């Protein structure tokens, strides 16, 4: 599977949510970094980390593809776990 195919296949629901959170982190960090006011260095550093973490989370979440299976295998018997 090449990169183009991977990015065009469907993404699982959990990773769609994670991707959206990453986009929000990136946007918030970018807005803080682009603010035209004097901001303490600690906040600038935190905004930089937010931007990087959001970008990584978004890209990795978008690259995950749905394999067609459900979340839990159909032949899994969890009765042995409940005792």
PDB file of N, CA, C and O in Angstrom:
ATOM      1  N   UNK A   1       0.859  -1.161   0.000  1.00  0.00           N
ATOM      2  CA  UNK A   1       0.000   0.000   0.000  1.00  0.00           C
ATOM      3  C   UNK A   1       0.914   1.235   0.000  1.00  0.00           C
ATOM      4  O   UNK A   1       1.777   1.387   0.864  1.00  0.00           O
ATOM      5  N   UNK A   2       0.703   2.101  -0.978  1.00  0.00           N
ATOM      6  CA  UNK A   2       1.529   3.310  -1.011  1.00  0.00           C
ATOM      7  C   UNK A   2       0.890   4.418  -0.181  1.00  0.00           C
ATOM      8  O   UNK A   2      -0.213   4.265   0.343  1.00  0.00           O
ATOM      9  N   UNK A   3       1.592   5.518  -0.074  1.00  0.00           N
ATOM     10  CA  UNK A   3       1.154   6.605   0.803  1.00  0.00           C
ATOM     11  C   UNK A   3      -0.160   7.224   0.347  1.00  0.00           C
ATOM     12  O   UNK A   3      -1.006   7.564   1.173  1.00  0.00           O
ATOM     13  N   UNK A   4      -0.335   7.372  -0.959  1.00  0.00           N
ATOM     14  CA  UNK A   4      -1.574   7.973  -1.474  1.00  0.00           C
ATOM     15  C   UNK A   4      -2.782   7.097  -1.141  1.00  0.00           C
ATOM     16  O   UNK A   4      -3.827   7.606  -0.735  1.00  0.00           O
ATOM     17  N   UNK A   5      -2.642   5.784  -1.313  1.00  0.00           N
ATOM     18  CA  UNK A   5      -3.736   4.866  -0.981  1.00  0.00           C
ATOM     19  C   UNK A   5      -4.048   4.914   0.517  1.00  0.00           C
ATOM     20  O   UNK A   5      -5.213   4.889   0.915  1.00  0.00           O
ATOM     21  N   UNK A   6      -3.006   4.982   1.338  1.00  0.00           N
ATOM     22  CA  UNK A   6      -3.192   4.996   2.789  1.00  0.00           C
ATOM     23  C   UNK A   6      -3.971   6.234   3.230  1.00  0.00           C
ATOM     24  O   UNK A   6      -4.836   6.143   4.102  1.00  0.00           O
ATOM     25  N   UNK A   7      -3.673   7.383   2.637  1.00  0.00           N
ATOM     26  CA  UNK A   7      -4.343   8.617   3.056  1.00  0.00           C
ATOM     27  C   UNK A   7      -5.750   8.758   2.489  1.00  0.00           C
ATOM     28  O   UNK A   7      -6.512   9.602   2.961  1.00  0.00           O
ATOM     29  N   UNK A   8      -6.116   7.955   1.489  1.00  0.00           N
ATOM     30  CA  UNK A   8      -7.463   8.054   0.931  1.00  0.00           C
ATOM     31  C   UNK A   8      -8.410   6.993   1.483  1.00  0.00           C
ATOM     32  O   UNK A   8      -9.615   7.068   1.245  1.00  0.00           O
ATOM     33  N   UNK A   9      -7.894   6.008   2.214  1.00  0.00           N
ATOM     34  CA  UNK A   9      -8.760   4.980   2.814  1.00  0.00           C
ATOM     35  C   UNK A   9      -9.458   5.535   4.055  1.00  0.00           C
ATOM     36  O   UNK A   9      -9.008   6.532   4.619  1.00  0.00           O
ATOM     37  N   UNK A  10     -10.553   4.900   4.489  1.00  0.00           N
ATOM     38  CA  UNK A  10     -11.280   5.385   5.673  1.00  0.00           C
ATOM     39  C   UNK A  10     -10.449   5.280   6.957  1.00  0.00           C
ATOM     40  O   UNK A  10      -9.608   4.393   7.104  1.00  0.00           O
ATOM     41  N   UNK A  11     -10.708   6.203   7.870  1.00  0.00           N
ATOM     42  CA  UNK A  11     -10.014   6.268   9.157  1.00  0.00           C
ATOM     43  C   UNK A  11     -10.978   5.825  10.262  1.00  0.00           C
ATOM     44  O   UNK A  11     -12.145   6.217  10.241  1.00  0.00           O
ATOM     45  N   UNK A  12     -10.517   5.013  11.233  1.00  0.00           N
ATOM     46  CA  UNK A  12     -11.382   4.621  12.354  1.00  0.00           C
ATOM     47  C   UNK A  12     -11.844   5.834  13.168  1.00  0.00           C
ATOM     48  O   UNK A  12     -11.186   6.874  13.184  1.00  0.00           O
ATOM     49  N   UNK A  13     -12.984   5.679  13.838  1.00  0.00           N
ATOM     50  CA  UNK A  13     -13.611   6.789  14.563  1.00  0.00           C
ATOM     51  C   UNK A  13     -12.692   7.387  15.628  1.00  0.00           C
ATOM     52  O   UNK A  13     -12.588   8.609  15.738  1.00  0.00           O
ATOM     53  N   UNK A  14     -12.024   6.539  16.413  1.00  0.00           N
ATOM     54  CA  UNK A  14     -11.136   7.037  17.469  1.00  0.00           C
ATOM     55  C   UNK A  14     -10.060   7.949  16.898  1.00  0.00           C
ATOM     56  O   UNK A  14      -9.753   8.993  17.473  1.00  0.00           O
ATOM     57  N   UNK A  15      -9.490   7.551  15.768  1.00  0.00           N
ATOM     58  CA  UNK A  15      -8.411   8.335  15.184  1.00  0.00           C
ATOM     59  C   UNK A  15      -8.926   9.594  14.493  1.00  0.00           C
ATOM     60  O   UNK A  15      -8.177  10.558  14.334  1.00  0.00           O
ATOM     61  N   UNK A  16     -10.192   9.599  14.081  1.00  0.00           N
ATOM     62  CA  UNK A  16     -10.782  10.842  13.570  1.00  0.00           C
ATOM     63  C   UNK A  16     -10.890  11.864  14.698  1.00  0.00           C
ATOM     64  O   UNK A  16     -10.594  13.044  14.509  1.00  0.00           O
ATOM     65  N   UNK A  17     -11.316  11.400  15.875  1.00  0.00           N
ATOM     66  CA  UNK A  17     -11.420  12.290  17.036  1.00  0.00           C
ATOM     67  C   UNK A  17     -10.035  12.792  17.435  1.00  0.00           C
ATOM     68  O   UNK A  17      -9.849  13.979  17.701  1.00  0.00           O
ATOM     69  N   UNK A  18      -9.065  11.876  17.473  1.00  0.00           N
ATOM     70  CA  UNK A  18      -7.695  12.255  17.817  1.00  0.00           C
ATOM     71  C   UNK A  18      -7.119  13.239  16.803  1.00  0.00           C
ATOM     72  O   UNK A  18      -6.397  14.164  17.177  1.00  0.00           O
ATOM     73  N   UNK A  19      -7.432  13.045  15.522  1.00  0.00           N
ATOM     74  CA  UNK A  19      -6.974  13.961  14.479  1.00  0.00           C
ATOM     75  C   UNK A  19      -7.557  15.354  14.694  1.00  0.00           C
ATOM     76  O   UNK A  19      -6.853  16.354  14.555  1.00  0.00           O
ATOM     77  N   UNK A  20      -8.838  15.416  15.031  1.00  0.00           N
ATOM     78  CA  UNK A  20      -9.472  16.718  15.260  1.00  0.00           C
ATOM     79  C   UNK A  20      -8.898  17.423  16.491  1.00  0.00           C
ATOM     80  O   UNK A  20      -8.736  18.644  16.491  1.00  0.00           O
ATOM     81  N   UNK A  21      -8.594  16.661  17.531  1.00  0.00           N
ATOM     82  CA  UNK A  21      -7.946  17.247  18.709  1.00  0.00           C
ATOM     83  C   UNK A  21      -6.571  17.784  18.329  1.00  0.00           C
ATOM     84  O   UNK A  21      -6.176  18.864  18.769  1.00  0.00           O
ATOM     85  N   UNK A  22      -5.850  17.030  17.514  1.00  0.00           N
ATOM     86  CA  UNK A  22      -4.539  17.486  17.052  1.00  0.00           C
ATOM     87  C   UNK A  22      -4.627  18.758  16.233  1.00  0.00           C
ATOM     88  O   UNK A  22      -3.786  19.646  16.371  1.00  0.00           O
ATOM     89  N   UNK A  23      -5.635  18.853  15.385  1.00  0.00           N
ATOM     90  CA  UNK A  23      -5.827  20.067  14.589  1.00  0.00           C
ATOM     91  C   UNK A  23      -6.121  21.253  15.504  1.00  0.00           C
ATOM     92  O   UNK A  23      -5.615  22.353  15.283  1.00  0.00           O
ATOM     93  N   UNK A  24      -6.941  21.027  16.532  1.00  0.00           N
ATOM     94  CA  UNK A  24      -7.259  22.105  17.475  1.00  0.00           C
ATOM     95  C   UNK A  24      -6.017  22.549  18.248  1.00  0.00           C
ATOM     96  O   UNK A  24      -5.807  23.746  18.446  1.00  0.00           O
ATOM     97  N   UNK A  25      -5.190  21.591  18.687  1.00  0.00           N
ATOM     98  CA  UNK A  25      -3.951  21.939  19.384  1.00  0.00           C
ATOM     99  C   UNK A  25      -3.022  22.748  18.490  1.00  0.00           C
ATOM    100  O   UNK A  25      -2.422  23.731  18.926  1.00  0.00           O
ATOM    101  N   UNK A  26      -2.911  22.326  17.238  1.00  0.00           N
ATOM    102  CA  UNK A  26      -2.057  23.042  16.292  1.00  0.00           C
ATOM    103  C   UNK A  26      -2.558  24.461  16.072  1.00  0.00           C
ATOM    104  O   UNK A  26      -1.773  25.409  16.042  1.00  0.00           O
ATOM    105  N   UNK A  27      -3.858  24.599  15.919  1.00  0.00           N
ATOM    106  CA  UNK A  27      -4.430  25.933  15.697  1.00  0.00           C
ATOM    107  C   UNK A  27      -4.241  26.830  16.918  1.00  0.00           C
ATOM    108  O   UNK A  27      -3.893  28.003  16.780  1.00  0.00           O
ATOM    109  N   UNK A  28      -4.469  26.285  18.109  1.00  0.00           N
ATOM    110  CA  UNK A  28      -4.313  27.084  19.326  1.00  0.00           C
ATOM    111  C   UNK A  28      -2.852  27.491  19.531  1.00  0.00           C
ATOM    112  O   UNK A  28      -2.559  28.642  19.856  1.00  0.00           O
ATOM    113  N   UNK A  29      -1.949  26.542  19.337  1.00  0.00           N
ATOM    114  CA  UNK A  29      -0.526  26.860  19.478  1.00  0.00           C
ATOM    115  C   UNK A  29      -0.069  27.877  18.453  1.00  0.00           C
ATOM    116  O   UNK A  29       0.698  28.786  18.772  1.00  0.00           O
ATOM    117  N   UNK A  30      -0.536  27.729  17.222  1.00  0.00           N
ATOM    118  CA  UNK A  30      -0.182  28.691  16.177  1.00  0.00           C
ATOM    119  C   UNK A  30      -0.726  30.076  16.458  1.00  0.00           C
ATOM    120  O   UNK A  30      -0.060  31.076  16.191  1.00  0.00           O
ATOM    121  N   UNK A  31      -1.930  30.140  16.994  1.00  0.00           N
ATOM    122  CA  UNK A  31      -2.523  31.443  17.321  1.00  0.00           C
ATOM    123  C   UNK A  31      -1.740  32.137  18.432  1.00  0.00           C
ATOM    124  O   UNK A  31      -1.536  33.350  18.389  1.00  0.00           O
ATOM    125  N   UNK A  32      -1.305  31.368  19.422  1.00  0.00           N
ATOM    126  CA  UNK A  32      -0.511  31.959  20.504  1.00  0.00           C
ATOM    127  C   UNK A  32       0.837  32.440  19.971  1.00  0.00           C
ATOM    128  O   UNK A  32       1.305  33.522  20.326  1.00  0.00           O
ATOM    129  N   UNK A  33       1.458  31.621  19.111  1.00  0.00           N
ATOM    130  CA  UNK A  33       2.761  32.008  18.562  1.00  0.00           C
ATOM    131  C   UNK A  33       2.663  33.237  17.664  1.00  0.00           C
ATOM    132  O   UNK A  33       3.606  34.026  17.591  1.00  0.00           O
ATOM    133  N   UNK A  34       1.546  33.405  16.990  1.00  0.00           N
ATOM    134  CA  UNK A  34       1.384  34.523  16.063  1.00  0.00           C
ATOM    135  C   UNK A  34       0.826  35.775  16.726  1.00  0.00           C
ATOM    136  O   UNK A  34       0.652  36.795  16.060  1.00  0.00           O
ATOM    137  N   UNK A  35       0.547  35.718  18.002  1.00  0.00           N
ATOM    138  CA  UNK A  35      -0.030  36.873  18.696  1.00  0.00           C
ATOM    139  C   UNK A  35       0.944  38.057  18.661  1.00  0.00           C
ATOM    140  O   UNK A  35       2.134  37.894  18.930  1.00  0.00           O
ATOM    141  N   UNK A  36       0.437  39.239  18.333  1.00  0.00           N
ATOM    142  CA  UNK A  36       1.318  40.409  18.194  1.00  0.00           C
ATOM    143  C   UNK A  36       1.617  41.122  19.519  1.00  0.00           C
ATOM    144  O   UNK A  36       1.977  42.299  19.520  1.00  0.00           O
ATOM    145  N   UNK A  37       1.471  40.427  20.624  1.00  0.00           N
ATOM    146  CA  UNK A  37       1.726  41.032  21.931  1.00  0.00           C
ATOM    147  C   UNK A  37       2.914  40.338  22.589  1.00  0.00           C
ATOM    148  O   UNK A  37       3.320  39.253  22.173  1.00  0.00           O
ATOM    149  N   UNK A  38       3.450  40.957  23.592  1.00  0.00           N
ATOM    150  CA  UNK A  38       4.569  40.390  24.325  1.00  0.00           C
ATOM    151  C   UNK A  38       4.050  39.285  25.249  1.00  0.00           C
ATOM    152  O   UNK A  38       3.198  39.526  26.105  1.00  0.00           O
ATOM    153  N   UNK A  39       4.570  38.085  25.066  1.00  0.00           N
ATOM    154  CA  UNK A  39       4.123  36.920  25.833  1.00  0.00           C
ATOM    155  C   UNK A  39       5.345  36.328  26.539  1.00  0.00           C
ATOM    156  O   UNK A  39       6.425  36.284  25.951  1.00  0.00           O
ATOM    157  N   UNK A  40       5.199  35.877  27.773  1.00  0.00           N
ATOM    158  CA  UNK A  40       6.329  35.265  28.480  1.00  0.00           C
ATOM    159  C   UNK A  40       6.886  34.046  27.726  1.00  0.00           C
ATOM    160  O   UNK A  40       6.169  33.357  27.000  1.00  0.00           O
ATOM    161  N   UNK A  41       8.165  33.811  27.923  1.00  0.00           N
ATOM    162  CA  UNK A  41       8.848  32.719  27.223  1.00  0.00           C
ATOM    163  C   UNK A  41       8.248  31.360  27.560  1.00  0.00           C
ATOM    164  O   UNK A  41       8.251  30.464  26.716  1.00  0.00           O
ATOM    165  N   UNK A  42       7.742  31.191  28.758  1.00  0.00           N
ATOM    166  CA  UNK A  42       7.146  29.915  29.158  1.00  0.00           C
ATOM    167  C   UNK A  42       5.924  29.597  28.306  1.00  0.00           C
ATOM    168  O   UNK A  42       5.733  28.457  27.884  1.00  0.00           O
ATOM    169  N   UNK A  43       5.113  30.595  28.059  1.00  0.00           N
ATOM    170  CA  UNK A  43       3.907  30.387  27.253  1.00  0.00           C
ATOM    171  C   UNK A  43       4.286  30.134  25.797  1.00  0.00           C
ATOM    172  O   UNK A  43       3.653  29.317  25.129  1.00  0.00           O
ATOM    173  N   UNK A  44       5.305  30.820  25.302  1.00  0.00           N
ATOM    174  CA  UNK A  44       5.780  30.597  23.933  1.00  0.00           C
ATOM    175  C   UNK A  44       6.286  29.164  23.787  1.00  0.00           C
ATOM    176  O   UNK A  44       6.005  28.500  22.788  1.00  0.00           O
ATOM    177  N   UNK A  45       7.030  28.691  24.779  1.00  0.00           N
ATOM    178  CA  UNK A  45       7.536  27.317  24.745  1.00  0.00           C
ATOM    179  C   UNK A  45       6.387  26.316  24.770  1.00  0.00           C
ATOM    180  O   UNK A  45       6.397  25.346  24.013  1.00  0.00           O
ATOM    181  N   UNK A  46       5.404  26.540  25.625  1.00  0.00           N
ATOM    182  CA  UNK A  46       4.244  25.645  25.694  1.00  0.00           C
ATOM    183  C   UNK A  46       3.480  25.653  24.373  1.00  0.00           C
ATOM    184  O   UNK A  46       3.030  24.603  23.914  1.00  0.00           O
ATOM    185  N   UNK A  47       3.329  26.817  23.763  1.00  0.00           N
ATOM    186  CA  UNK A  47       2.625  26.910  22.484  1.00  0.00           C
ATOM    187  C   UNK A  47       3.391  26.183  21.385  1.00  0.00           C
ATOM    188  O   UNK A  47       2.786  25.573  20.503  1.00  0.00           O
ATOM    189  N   UNK A  48       4.708  26.246  21.436  1.00  0.00           N
ATOM    190  CA  UNK A  48       5.522  25.523  20.458  1.00  0.00           C
ATOM    191  C   UNK A  48       5.313  24.021  20.601  1.00  0.00           C
ATOM    192  O   UNK A  48       5.132  23.320  19.605  1.00  0.00           O
ATOM    193  N   UNK A  49       5.336  23.528  21.832  1.00  0.00           N
ATOM    194  CA  UNK A  49       5.101  22.101  22.068  1.00  0.00           C
ATOM    195  C   UNK A  49       3.684  21.698  21.652  1.00  0.00           C
ATOM    196  O   UNK A  49       3.484  20.617  21.099  1.00  0.00           O
ATOM    197  N   UNK A  50       2.707  22.558  21.913  1.00  0.00           N
ATOM    198  CA  UNK A  50       1.327  22.271  21.494  1.00  0.00           C
ATOM    199  C   UNK A  50       1.245  22.140  19.977  1.00  0.00           C
ATOM    200  O   UNK A  50       0.584  21.239  19.459  1.00  0.00           O
ATOM    201  N   UNK A  51       1.917  23.040  19.272  1.00  0.00           N
ATOM    202  CA  UNK A  51       1.883  23.019  17.816  1.00  0.00           C
ATOM    203  C   UNK A  51       2.523  21.745  17.273  1.00  0.00           C
ATOM    204  O   UNK A  51       1.976  21.103  16.376  1.00  0.00           O
ATOM    205  N   UNK A  52       3.673  21.384  17.813  1.00  0.00           N
ATOM    206  CA  UNK A  52       4.358  20.171  17.351  1.00  0.00           C
ATOM    207  C   UNK A  52       3.542  18.927  17.686  1.00  0.00           C
ATOM    208  O   UNK A  52       3.367  18.060  16.830  1.00  0.00           O
ATOM    209  N   UNK A  53       3.041  18.825  18.915  1.00  0.00           N
ATOM    210  CA  UNK A  53       2.260  17.655  19.320  1.00  0.00           C
ATOM    211  C   UNK A  53       0.980  17.535  18.502  1.00  0.00           C
ATOM    212  O   UNK A  53       0.601  16.435  18.101  1.00  0.00           O
ATOM    213  N   UNK A  54       0.318  18.645  18.256  1.00  0.00           N
ATOM    214  CA  UNK A  54      -0.900  18.620  17.451  1.00  0.00           C
ATOM    215  C   UNK A  54      -0.643  18.201  16.023  1.00  0.00           C
ATOM    216  O   UNK A  54      -1.428  17.456  15.436  1.00  0.00           O
ATOM    217  N   UNK A  55       0.462  18.681  15.457  1.00  0.00           N
ATOM    218  CA  UNK A  55       0.810  18.305  14.088  1.00  0.00           C
ATOM    219  C   UNK A  55       1.106  16.815  13.993  1.00  0.00           C
ATOM    220  O   UNK A  55       0.621  16.143  13.083  1.00  0.00           O
ATOM    221  N   UNK A  56       1.892  16.299  14.920  1.00  0.00           N
ATOM    222  CA  UNK A  56       2.234  14.871  14.907  1.00  0.00           C
ATOM    223  C   UNK A  56       0.986  14.017  15.104  1.00  0.00           C
ATOM    224  O   UNK A  56       0.799  13.027  14.397  1.00  0.00           O
ATOM    225  N   UNK A  57       0.134  14.386  16.052  1.00  0.00           N
ATOM    226  CA  UNK A  57      -1.091  13.619  16.304  1.00  0.00           C
ATOM    227  C   UNK A  57      -1.994  13.613  15.077  1.00  0.00           C
ATOM    228  O   UNK A  57      -2.591  12.586  14.753  1.00  0.00           O
ATOM    229  N   UNK A  58      -2.100  14.733  14.400  1.00  0.00           N
ATOM    230  CA  UNK A  58      -2.956  14.819  13.212  1.00  0.00           C
ATOM    231  C   UNK A  58      -2.430  13.958  12.077  1.00  0.00           C
ATOM    232  O   UNK A  58      -3.191  13.234  11.436  1.00  0.00           O
ATOM    233  N   UNK A  59      -1.137  14.036  11.830  1.00  0.00           N
ATOM    234  CA  UNK A  59      -0.551  13.281  10.717  1.00  0.00           C
ATOM    235  C   UNK A  59      -0.613  11.782  10.983  1.00  0.00           C
ATOM    236  O   UNK A  59      -0.986  11.011  10.098  1.00  0.00           O
ATOM    237  N   UNK A  60      -0.253  11.366  12.183  1.00  0.00           N
ATOM    238  CA  UNK A  60      -0.279   9.936  12.502  1.00  0.00           C
ATOM    239  C   UNK A  60      -1.712   9.411  12.483  1.00  0.00           C
ATOM    240  O   UNK A  60      -1.955   8.309  11.991  1.00  0.00           O
ATOM    241  N   UNK A  61      -2.653  10.174  13.004  1.00  0.00           N
ATOM    242  CA  UNK A  61      -4.051   9.737  13.024  1.00  0.00           C
ATOM    243  C   UNK A  61      -4.622   9.621  11.622  1.00  0.00           C
ATOM    244  O   UNK A  61      -5.438   8.738  11.358  1.00  0.00           O
ATOM    245  N   UNK A  62      -4.210  10.486  10.733  1.00  0.00           N
ATOM    246  CA  UNK A  62      -4.709  10.423   9.363  1.00  0.00           C
ATOM    247  C   UNK A  62      -4.142   9.217   8.625  1.00  0.00           C
ATOM    248  O   UNK A  62      -4.781   8.699   7.709  1.00  0.00           O
ATOM    249  N   UNK A  63      -2.953   8.763   9.008  1.00  0.00           N
ATOM    250  CA  UNK A  63      -2.314   7.647   8.315  1.00  0.00           C
ATOM    251  C   UNK A  63      -2.873   6.290   8.733  1.00  0.00           C
ATOM    252  O   UNK A  63      -2.626   5.296   8.050  1.00  0.00           O
ATOM    253  N   UNK A  64      -3.618   6.222   9.833  1.00  0.00           N
ATOM    254  CA  UNK A  64      -4.200   4.953  10.286  1.00  0.00           C
ATOM    255  C   UNK A  64      -5.388   4.618   9.395  1.00  0.00           C
ATOM    256  O   UNK A  64      -6.227   5.476   9.120  1.00  0.00           O
ATOM    257  N   UNK A  65      -5.458   3.364   8.943  1.00  0.00           N
ATOM    258  CA  UNK A  65      -6.557   2.963   8.066  1.00  0.00           C
ATOM    259  C   UNK A  65      -7.410   1.904   8.742  1.00  0.00           C
ATOM    260  O   UNK A  65      -6.931   1.125   9.565  1.00  0.00           O
ATOM    261  N   UNK A  66      -8.675   1.894   8.377  1.00  0.00           N
ATOM    262  CA  UNK A  66      -9.617   0.898   8.880  1.00  0.00           C
ATOM    263  C   UNK A  66      -9.390  -0.385   8.087  1.00  0.00           C
ATOM    264  O   UNK A  66      -9.303  -0.351   6.860  1.00  0.00           O
ATOM    265  N   UNK A  67      -9.293  -1.515   8.785  1.00  0.00           N
ATOM    266  CA  UNK A  67      -9.018  -2.774   8.102  1.00  0.00           C
ATOM    267  C   UNK A  67     -10.274  -3.588   7.810  1.00  0.00           C
ATOM    268  O   UNK A  67     -10.177  -4.697   7.284  1.00  0.00           O
ATOM    269  N   UNK A  68     -11.415  -3.074   8.131  1.00  0.00           N
ATOM    270  CA  UNK A  68     -12.662  -3.766   7.838  1.00  0.00           C
ATOM    271  C   UNK A  68     -13.170  -4.620   8.979  1.00  0.00           C
ATOM    272  O   UNK A  68     -14.330  -5.033   8.960  1.00  0.00           O
ATOM    273  N   UNK A  69     -12.338  -4.901   9.978  1.00  0.00           N
ATOM    274  CA  UNK A  69     -12.763  -5.695  11.127  1.00  0.00           C
ATOM    275  C   UNK A  69     -13.411  -4.798  12.166  1.00  0.00           C
ATOM    276  O   UNK A  69     -13.235  -3.580  12.149  1.00  0.00           O
ATOM    277  N   UNK A  70     -14.166  -5.415  13.074  1.00  0.00           N
ATOM    278  CA  UNK A  70     -14.730  -4.671  14.192  1.00  0.00           C
ATOM    279  C   UNK A  70     -13.645  -4.429  15.232  1.00  0.00           C
ATOM    280  O   UNK A  70     -12.521  -4.913  15.097  1.00  0.00           O
ATOM    281  N   UNK A  71     -13.992  -3.676  16.267  1.00  0.00           N
ATOM    282  CA  UNK A  71     -13.026  -3.392  17.321  1.00  0.00           C
ATOM    283  C   UNK A  71     -12.610  -4.655  18.068  1.00  0.00           C
ATOM    284  O   UNK A  71     -11.453  -4.783  18.468  1.00  0.00           O
ATOM    285  N   UNK A  72     -13.532  -5.579  18.258  1.00  0.00           N
ATOM    286  CA  UNK A  72     -13.245  -6.807  18.981  1.00  0.00           C
ATOM    287  C   UNK A  72     -13.468  -7.987  18.041  1.00  0.00           C
ATOM    288  O   UNK A  72     -14.491  -8.034  17.357  1.00  0.00           O
ATOM    289  N   UNK A  73     -12.543  -8.934  17.990  1.00  0.00           N
ATOM    290  CA  UNK A  73     -12.734 -10.092  17.114  1.00  0.00           C
ATOM    291  C   UNK A  73     -14.005 -10.855  17.472  1.00  0.00           C
ATOM    292  O   UNK A  73     -14.375 -10.941  18.643  1.00  0.00           O
ATOM    293  N   UNK A  74     -14.666 -11.405  16.464  1.00  0.00           N
ATOM    294  CA  UNK A  74     -15.929 -12.106  16.675  1.00  0.00           C
ATOM    295  C   UNK A  74     -15.744 -13.416  17.445  1.00  0.00           C
ATOM    296  O   UNK A  74     -16.656 -13.843  18.153  1.00  0.00           O
ATOM    297  N   UNK A  75     -14.583 -14.056  17.319  1.00  0.00           N
ATOM    298  CA  UNK A  75     -14.375 -15.330  17.982  1.00  0.00           C
ATOM    299  C   UNK A  75     -13.750 -15.174  19.372  1.00  0.00           C
ATOM    300  O   UNK A  75     -13.354 -16.166  19.982  1.00  0.00           O
ATOM    301  N   UNK A  76     -13.660 -13.966  19.866  1.00  0.00           N
ATOM    302  CA  UNK A  76     -13.083 -13.726  21.186  1.00  0.00           C
ATOM    303  C   UNK A  76     -14.098 -14.085  22.258  1.00  0.00           C
ATOM    304  O   UNK A  76     -15.231 -13.604  22.238  1.00  0.00           O
ATOM    305  N   UNK A  77     -13.691 -14.925  23.185  1.00  0.00           N
ATOM    306  CA  UNK A  77     -14.568 -15.346  24.276  1.00  0.00           C
ATOM    307  C   UNK A  77     -14.056 -14.727  25.573  1.00  0.00           C
ATOM    308  O   UNK A  77     -13.033 -15.150  26.111  1.00  0.00           O
ATOM    309  N   UNK A  78     -14.772 -13.728  26.066  1.00  0.00           N
ATOM    310  CA  UNK A  78     -14.316 -13.061  27.280  1.00  0.00           C
ATOM    311  C   UNK A  78     -14.911 -13.669  28.545  1.00  0.00           C
ATOM    312  O   UNK A  78     -14.735 -13.110  29.627  1.00  0.00           O
ATOM    313  N   UNK A  79     -15.609 -14.797  28.440  1.00  0.00           N
ATOM    314  CA  UNK A  79     -16.181 -15.425  29.629  1.00  0.00           C
ATOM    315  C   UNK A  79     -15.085 -15.973  30.544  1.00  0.00           C
ATOM    316  O   UNK A  79     -15.290 -16.093  31.752  1.00  0.00           O
ATOM    317  N   UNK A  80     -13.924 -16.305  29.975  1.00  0.00           N
ATOM    318  CA  UNK A  80     -12.822 -16.796  30.794  1.00  0.00           C
ATOM    319  C   UNK A  80     -12.230 -15.676  31.639  1.00  0.00           C
ATOM    320  O   UNK A  80     -11.614 -15.935  32.672  1.00  0.00           O
ATOM    321  N   UNK A  81     -12.411 -14.442  31.209  1.00  0.00           N
ATOM    322  CA  UNK A  81     -11.871 -13.306  31.950  1.00  0.00           C
ATOM    323  C   UNK A  81     -12.746 -12.936  33.142  1.00  0.00           C
ATOM    324  O   UNK A  81     -12.262 -12.357  34.114  1.00  0.00           O
ATOM    325  N   UNK A  82     -14.031 -13.268  33.067  1.00  0.00           N
ATOM    326  CA  UNK A  82     -14.985 -12.893  34.108  1.00  0.00           C
ATOM    327  C   UNK A  82     -15.201 -14.092  35.027  1.00  0.00           C
ATOM    328  O   UNK A  82     -15.944 -15.013  34.686  1.00  0.00           O
ATOM    329  N   UNK A  83     -14.567 -14.080  36.165  1.00  0.00           N
ATOM    330  CA  UNK A  83     -14.727 -15.180  37.129  1.00  0.00           C
ATOM    331  C   UNK A  83     -14.726 -14.642  38.515  1.00  0.00           C
ATOM    332  O   UNK A  83     -14.849 -15.405  39.474  1.00  0.00           O
TER     333      UNK A  83
END
